[in-house]
């Protein structure tokens, strides 16, 4: 009778564990949305995206997984599992079974050579259009969210089971690393409105260098907020939603904004012992 060494049993256990892991992956419920792979960190995925731009080159040619793997020094399979999320997010476009990065990806790769820490901000215009960004930003405009709350909202949108929690958290990391949200102490808040070059003044002179414009047309001072006020980020996010001068602001939306602002003023400034109830009603509403 053949003797079995302890190492043989260890090898058998490892093989069984690999089989169990593969089975678990294949039996996961189908998702409504593509999620980032759990086989690579967000930073590693962004490295793969940069490698894709390098393989595509100045001519923006379509590239295969093998092309990217040679540059990234990774197995083609690792490249492959990143593609579904990249494609659904708009970071890549499919062309005849190969992929072409978006222009923002090339801008990101160029910026990375100079400032690797902040370069991912160049991807923000694409990430802002993704399903997970459009799902979370309206909620963050109302109030900050904990990571668990954000993951729960995203899980509902994607039809994801609890075993996808880590991958859903990666979506928040994509929002953070591209500058769309801030994460502090486990709480997520929407970052300030996008800073865009100010238009020339009517007299032809440029506005002061420290003046910025928010996405709704309002003006403010740089240095923490677009309205130049030292307020709670929750209130600043609401102020930034006020349309600029000359833009329409329908009465129904205006009333909803005032109600939301009043409620959040109480949330920020009231404590358990002293609460102030502010009631804002429109014309025709019961008093």
N, C-alpha and C positions, 0 to 999 in steps of 0.2 A: 504494500500500500504506500502510495507516494506521500512524502512528508510535505506539509505546508508551512512555510516560514511566515513570521509576523508581517513581513513586508508585503506578502501576497494578499493578506487580508486588507491591509491599508490600501493597496492599489484597487481592490475590489470595491471598497467603500467609496473611494474617490470616483470611480467609474459610475457607481450607482448614483452618487450625488450629481454628477454631470447630467446623467439621464433624467433625473428628477427635475433639474433646473430647466432642461430643454422642454420637457413636457409641460412645465408650468408656463413657460413663455408661449407655447403653441396653443394652450387652452385658455389664455386670457380672453375676456370678452372683447368683441370688436368695438373700436372707438369711432366716434363721429368726426374726430379731428386727428391730425397727425401730431404726435408729441416728440420732443427731442429724445434721442436714444439715451438709455441708461448705461450704455457701454462706453461713454465718453463724457467727460465734464464739459460744461459750457465753454470754458477756455480752450479745451482741446477741439471742440466743434468749431470754434471760431478760427483756430489754427488750420483746420481742414478747409474752411472757407477761403482763407488766404492762400492756401496751397492751390485751390481750384482757380483762383484769379491768376496765380503765377503760371499754371499750366495753360490757361486760356490765352494769356499774353496780350500785348497791345492790340492784336487783331480781333480780340474777343471771339476766338474760335470755340466751338463745342469741344468738350473734353470727356474722356471716359474715366471710370473709377481707377483703372490701371494707370492712366496719365497722372492722376492726382496722387495715387499711392507712392509713385516713384519720387515725387517731390516731398511729400509729407513723411516718407519712410514709415508708412503704416500699411497693414494688410488691406487689400481692396474691399474686403468684407466690412471693415470698420468705416471706410468711406461710404459704402453702400447704405449702411443703416442710418447715416446722417441725412441722406438725400430726401426721404419723404417729408421731413420737417422743413428742410431748406426749400423744397419745391412748393409746398403749401404756403409757406410764409412769403414767397416771392423773392427769396434771396437767390434762387436758381430758377432757370427756365429750361424746360426739356426740349431738346432739338434732336430728333432722329436717334433716340436711345442714348443721347449724351446730354451734357448739361452746360449751360452758359450762365455765369454769374451776372447779377444785376449791376447797374452802374454804381450804385451805392456800395456794393461789395468791393469794387475796384477802388473807390474813394477811401474806403476803410483800410484796405491793404496799403495804399499810398501813405495815409496818415500814420499807420502803425509803425512805419519805419522811423518816424520822427517822435511820436508820442504814443507808445503802446498802451499806456494806462487809460487814455481818454479817446483813443481812436474809434472805439465801437459806437460813439455818438453819431458817426457818419451813417450808421445803419438805421438810425431812428426813423427817417421818413418811411422806410419799408415796414419796420416793426409796428409803427403806429397804425398801419392798415390791417394788421393781422387780427384774427378772430379773438385771440386772448387779450389783446390790447383794447379793442373796442368793447369787450365784455367788462373789463375791470375799470377803465377810466371813468365812466359815468358814476360808478359806485364810489370811487375815490374822490370824485368831485363833491360828493355828499359828506363823506367822513373817511378818516383813515381806516385801514383794515389790518387785522393781524394776518400773519402768514397763513395760519390755519383757515381763516375766513376766506382769504383769496383763493387758496387751493380748493376749498369747498365749492366756491362759485365756478371756478374753471372746470372742476370735475363734473359739475352738472351740465355745463356747456358741451363738454367733450364726451359725455356718457362714460366717464372713467370710473373704474372700481378703486377701492382703497389701495390696491397694490401699485397703482400708478402715482402715488403721492409724490415720490421723489422727482418724477418726470414733470409733474405739474408745477412743482416748486421751481424747476428749471425755467419755466416760462416767466416767472417773476424775476428770476436772475437775468433773463434776456431783457426785460423791461428796465431793470436797474442798471445793467452795464451799458445800455444805450442811452441812459440819462432820462428816460421817460418817467420813472418813479424813483423815489428815495426810500431806503430801508434803514430804520434806526430803532434799535431796541426791540426788534421783532415787529414793529409797526410799519406799514407801507403807506406812503403818501404820494400824491401826484406831484411831480416836479413843477417848477415854474413854467409858464408858457414859453414857447419857443422864441428865442431872440432872433429877430430878423433885422437886416440893415434898414435904418430909418429912411423914409422918403425925403427928398430935398424940401426945404421950406419954400413957402410961396414966393419969398423974395430972392430965391436962388441960393441962399446960404444954407449949409447943412445944420441940423440941430446939434446941440451940445454932444460931445463924444460919449458922455455917460448916460445918454438917454436911449431907452430901448422901446420897442413896440411889442405888445403881446399879440397873440394870434387873433384876438377879436378887434384889434385896431386901437386899443388903449395905449397910453404912454406911461412910463414910470422910470425910476432910476435903477441902475444896476446895483447889485450888492445884496442879493438875498430874495428880492421879490420885484415884480414888474410894476408895482404901485408905490414903491418907496416907503412902505409902512412896516413898522416892526410889529406885525400881528401874527396870530396863530396861523400855521400853514393851511388849516382847514378854511379859515375865513378868507385868506388870500386867494385860495383856489376858487372860491365863490365870486370874489370881486373881479377876478380875471375873466369871468364869464359874462360880465356886463358888456354889451356891444359898444363899439366906439361911437363917437359923435358922427351923426349923419346916417348911421345904420338903424334899421327898424328894430323895434323891441315890442312885439305884440303884447297887449294887456294881459292875456292869459299867462304867457311865459313870465312877464314881469311880476305878476302876483305870486306865481309859484316860486320865483327867485326870492322874493321878500319873505315868504313863509319859511323857506328853507334856511335863509340867512338868520331869521329870528330864532329858529329852533337851535341853530348851531351856536349862536351867541350865548344862549342859555347853557348849552353843553360845555362851552369853553370857560365861561365866567362864573356860573353858579356852582355852589357846593351842596352837600346833602342837607345842610341846615337852612340855607337861604336860597330859595329858588324863585325866579321871576317868570311868570307865564305871559308870553307875548302872543296876542291873538291878532292876526291880520286878516281882514275880510275884504273881498271885492264888492263892488256895487251889486246889489241884488241878493247877496248871501245873507242867510239868517243871522241876526245878532244874538 
